[in-house]
Amino acid sequence: MQLLLWQEDNGTRLGHNGPKGTFDFGLESHKSIFEVLCDTLKEACKKYEISIPWYIMTSKQNHQDTVAFFEKNHYFGYRKEDIVFFKQGELPVVDEKGKLLLDKDGNLNQAADGHGGIFVAMRKNGVIEDMKKRGIKWAFFGPVDNVLVKMVDPIFVGLCEKNKVLAGGKSLIKAYPEEKVGVFCKKQGKPSVIEYTEISEEMAQKRDEKGNLVYGESHINCNLFHIQAIEEISKDKLPYHSAYKKIEYLDTEGKVIKPEKPNAYKFESFIFDAFEQLENMVVFRVKREEEFAPIKNAEGQDSPETARKLYENFYKIN
């Protein structure tokens, strides 16, 4: 088994100048997200007496800073040869009229192509071949911003093996209808996920006769893929989704424009669209307080404060 962690954005929403994984979310130890995740990996290596390769997908914007951060911190005591960095792809952004934009340097304005681009990036960067050389059979895929992510989970692997499937996804019961998480479903008989930005309010609020949300099985972006599935999925790009964003650009007079409201569309693919290429998969429901402490916002829900409390409660700190 081996780990993949993506980190296609910086921590700007958190008021942090740098890759999100380098963010100090307020522990007394002042450990960064990367160090906290590395601690869990080192524990797993010790417990199972194995060496676990750790692949980290970066973006063009944060690649150098990410690598430099690991070097500065001596890879947090992890084996250097077992940490591999690779860049994801990019896609052009367009304005409301569909015209291409330039960035502040006069180059084509592009944005990271989403976590679904990880499969193609793995093929282009030789990650799949590296995994095969190491004899890897299963790979866990997870985002950098969940400080309670359980990257090494033999039970999860065992469930997939037992059910003879090539992928699995972890789930939680949705906390409330408006929670910003995708939900598991089936599309034309195939396993799938509806992203929270694309589900209608009616669907989000719909309940069954017992009062449970019909679309309430949250996808928390903790996924497991067999090497066979990874290799097949990587042969083609996943569908693109559009997002209306505030994007800085260079106007026709050479002036850098920093919009105060959304002005352009970026395109990205989502990792869960890969599920639709499979006949079946395992959905493994876990406990929120044990495996889900995301850091998405500067304050309020899914903030450093909420993640820190969940982390400290789980590890019984203080």
C-alpha positions in Angstrom: 0.0 0.0 0.0 1.2 3.5 -0.6 0.0 7.1 -0.1 -0.9 10.0 -2.3 -1.7 13.4 -1.0 -2.8 16.3 -3.1 -2.3 20.0 -2.4 -3.3 22.0 -5.5 -3.9 25.3 -3.7 -2.2 27.6 -1.3 -3.5 28.7 2.1 -4.7 32.1 1.0 -8.2 31.6 2.4 -6.6 31.0 5.8 -4.6 34.2 5.6 -1.5 32.0 5.1 1.2 32.9 2.6 2.4 29.6 1.3 1.3 26.0 0.5 -1.6 24.8 2.7 0.4 21.9 4.1 2.9 24.4 5.7 0.2 26.0 7.7 0.5 26.1 11.5 -3.1 25.5 12.7 -2.5 26.4 16.3 -1.2 23.3 18.2 0.9 24.1 21.2 3.7 22.3 19.4 3.3 24.6 16.4 3.5 21.6 14.0 2.4 22.3 10.4 -0.2 20.2 8.7 2.5 18.4 6.8 4.3 17.4 10.0 1.1 16.2 11.7 0.3 14.0 8.7 3.9 12.8 8.6 3.6 11.8 12.3 0.7 9.5 11.5 2.7 7.9 8.7 5.7 7.3 10.9 3.5 5.6 13.5 2.1 3.3 10.8 5.6 2.4 9.5 6.6 1.5 13.1 3.4 -0.4 13.8 3.4 -2.5 10.7 7.2 -2.7 10.3 7.2 -1.5 6.7 8.4 1.5 4.7 5.4 3.4 3.1 6.1 5.5 0.0 4.5 8.9 0.2 3.6 10.7 -3.0 2.7 14.4 -2.8 1.0 16.1 -5.8 1.8 19.9 -5.9 0.9 22.6 -8.3 3.1 24.8 -10.5 2.6 27.6 -8.0 3.5 25.8 -4.8 5.9 23.0 -5.9 9.2 24.7 -5.1 7.9 26.1 -1.8 6.6 22.6 -0.8 9.9 20.9 -1.6 11.9 23.6 0.1 9.7 23.3 3.3 10.4 19.5 3.5 14.1 20.0 2.9 14.3 22.8 5.6 12.6 20.5 8.1 14.7 17.4 7.1 11.6 15.6 5.8 10.3 15.5 9.4 12.4 12.4 10.0 10.8 10.4 7.2 12.9 8.5 4.7 13.8 11.0 1.9 13.7 8.3 -0.7 10.1 7.4 0.2 8.8 10.9 -0.4 8.1 11.8 -4.1 6.8 15.2 -5.3 5.1 15.6 -8.6 3.2 18.4 -10.3 -0.4 18.3 -11.5 -1.6 19.7 -14.8 -3.1 23.1 -15.6 -6.0 24.4 -17.7 -6.6 27.9 -19.1 -9.2 30.2 -17.4 -11.7 32.2 -19.5 -13.7 35.3 -18.8 -17.5 35.5 -18.9 -17.4 35.8 -22.7 -15.3 32.7 -23.1 -12.1 34.6 -23.9 -8.7 33.5 -22.7 -7.0 35.7 -20.1 -3.4 36.6 -19.4 -1.7 36.5 -16.0 0.3 39.3 -14.5 3.4 38.3 -16.5 1.6 38.3 -19.8 1.5 34.5 -20.1 -1.7 32.5 -20.6 -3.6 32.5 -17.4 -4.0 28.9 -16.2 -5.2 27.2 -13.0 -4.6 23.8 -11.5 -6.8 21.2 -13.1 -8.4 19.8 -9.9 -7.7 16.7 -7.8 -9.2 14.6 -10.5 -6.1 15.4 -12.6 -4.0 13.3 -10.3 -4.3 10.1 -12.4 -3.0 11.7 -15.6 -0.3 13.5 -13.6 0.8 10.2 -12.1 1.2 8.7 -15.6 3.0 11.8 -17.0 5.4 12.0 -14.0 6.3 8.4 -13.9 4.5 7.8 -10.5 2.6 4.7 -11.8 5.8 3.1 -13.0 7.5 3.9 -9.7 4.6 2.3 -7.8 4.8 -0.8 -10.0 8.6 -1.1 -9.4 7.9 -0.9 -5.7 5.3 -3.7 -5.9 2.5 -1.4 -4.8 -1.0 -2.9 -5.1 -3.3 -0.4 -3.3 -3.0 3.4 -3.1 -4.8 5.8 -0.7 -5.7 9.2 -2.1 -6.4 12.1 0.3 -6.3 15.9 0.6 -3.7 17.8 2.6 -6.2 19.7 4.7 -7.7 16.9 6.8 -5.5 16.6 9.9 -7.3 13.4 11.1 -7.0 11.6 7.8 -6.3 7.9 8.3 -4.0 7.2 5.4 -3.0 3.6 6.4 -6.1 1.6 7.1 -5.8 -2.3 6.7 -9.6 -2.7 7.4 -10.4 -0.4 4.4 -8.0 -2.4 2.2 -9.5 -5.7 3.5 -13.1 -4.6 2.7 -12.1 -3.8 -0.9 -10.3 -7.1 -1.2 -13.1 -9.1 0.3 -15.7 -7.5 -2.0 -13.4 -7.9 -5.0 -13.6 -4.2 -6.1 -10.9 -1.9 -7.4 -11.8 1.2 -5.4 -13.4 2.4 -2.2 -14.4 5.7 -0.6 -14.9 6.7 3.0 -18.1 8.3 4.1 -19.8 10.1 6.9 -23.5 10.8 7.7 -24.0 14.4 6.5 -24.2 16.7 9.5 -26.9 18.9 7.9 -28.4 19.4 4.5 -26.2 22.4 3.5 -22.9 20.8 4.6 -20.3 21.4 1.8 -19.5 17.9 1.0 -20.2 15.7 -2.0 -22.6 12.8 -1.5 -22.4 9.2 -2.8 -25.1 8.1 -5.3 -25.5 6.0 -8.4 -25.6 7.3 -11.9 -27.0 5.0 -14.5 -26.2 2.1 -12.2 -22.6 3.1 -11.7 -21.1 4.4 -8.4 -20.7 8.2 -8.3 -20.7 11.3 -6.2 -22.6 14.6 -6.6 -20.5 17.6 -5.7 -22.1 20.0 -3.2 -21.9 22.8 -5.7 -24.0 20.8 -8.2 -26.7 19.3 -6.0 -30.1 21.1 -6.1 -31.5 22.5 -2.8 -34.5 20.1 -3.3 -32.2 17.1 -3.4 -30.1 18.3 -0.5 -33.2 18.7 1.7 -35.0 15.5 0.7 -35.6 13.0 3.4 -37.0 9.5 3.5 -39.9 8.2 5.6 -37.6 7.9 8.7 -36.5 11.4 8.4 -33.0 10.6 7.2 -31.4 12.6 4.3 -31.8 10.7 1.1 -28.6 12.2 -0.2 -26.8 12.1 3.1 -23.8 9.7 2.6 -21.0 12.2 2.5 -17.9 11.6 0.4 -14.9 13.0 2.5 -12.3 12.6 -0.3 -10.6 9.7 1.3 -10.3 7.1 -1.4 -8.6 3.8 -2.2 -7.7 2.6 -5.7 -6.1 -0.6 -6.9 -3.1 -0.1 -9.2 -5.0 -1.8 -12.0 -7.7 0.9 -11.7 -5.2 3.7 -11.5 -3.4 2.6 -14.6 -6.7 2.3 -16.6 -8.2 5.6 -15.4 -4.9 7.5 -16.1 -5.2 6.7 -19.9 -7.8 9.5 -20.4 -8.9 12.7 -18.7 -11.9 12.9 -16.4 -14.8 15.3 -17.2 -14.3 18.9 -16.4 -16.4 21.0 -14.0 -16.5 24.8 -14.1 -16.2 27.2 -11.2 -16.9 30.9 -11.2 -14.0 32.6 -9.4 -12.2 35.9 -8.8 -9.2 35.7 -11.0 -6.5 38.3 -11.4 -5.6 39.1 -15.0 -3.7 41.5 -17.3 -6.0 43.8 -19.3 -5.5 45.0 -22.9 -3.6 48.1 -21.6 -1.1 46.0 -19.6 -2.7 46.8 -16.2 -3.1 44.0 -13.6 -6.7 43.8 -12.6 -7.6 42.3 -9.2 -11.4 41.8 -9.2 -13.5 42.2 -6.1 -16.1 39.7 -7.3 -16.1 36.5 -9.5 -15.1 37.4 -13.1 -13.9 34.2 -14.8 -14.3 30.5 -15.0 -11.7 27.9 -14.1 -12.1 24.2 -15.0 -11.2 21.3 -12.9 -11.8 17.6 -12.7 -12.9 15.7 -9.6 -11.3 12.5 -8.4 -14.7 10.9 -7.7 -15.7 11.0 -11.4 -13.3 8.1 -11.7 -15.8 5.9 -9.8 -18.1 6.0 -12.8 -15.6 3.9 -14.7 -16.0 1.1 -12.2 -18.7 -1.5 -12.0 -18.8 -1.3 -8.2 -16.9 0.0 -5.2 -16.9 -0.1 -1.4 -18.3 2.8 0.6 -16.9 2.6 4.1 -18.7 4.8 6.7 -16.4 6.1 9.5 -16.7 8.3 12.5 -16.4 12.0 12.0 -14.5 12.6 15.3 -12.0 10.0 14.3 -11.2 10.7 10.7 -12.5 14.1 9.5 -11.1 17.4 10.7 -10.7 19.6 7.5 -9.3 23.1 7.4 -11.1 25.0 4.7 -12.0 28.4 6.2 -10.2 31.0 8.3 -12.9 30.9 10.9 -16.2 29.2 11.7 -17.0 25.7 10.3 -14.1 23.7 9.1 -11.6 26.2 10.4 -8.2 25.9 12.1 -10.1 26.2 15.5 -12.5 23.3 14.8 -9.8 21.1 13.3 -7.5 21.8 16.3 -10.2 20.8 18.8 -11.0 17.6 16.9 -7.3 16.8 16.7 -6.6 17.5 20.3 -9.7 15.5 21.4 -8.7 12.5 19.3 -5.1 12.5 20.6 -6.1 13.5 24.1 -3.9 16.6 24.1 -4.2 19.0 27.1 
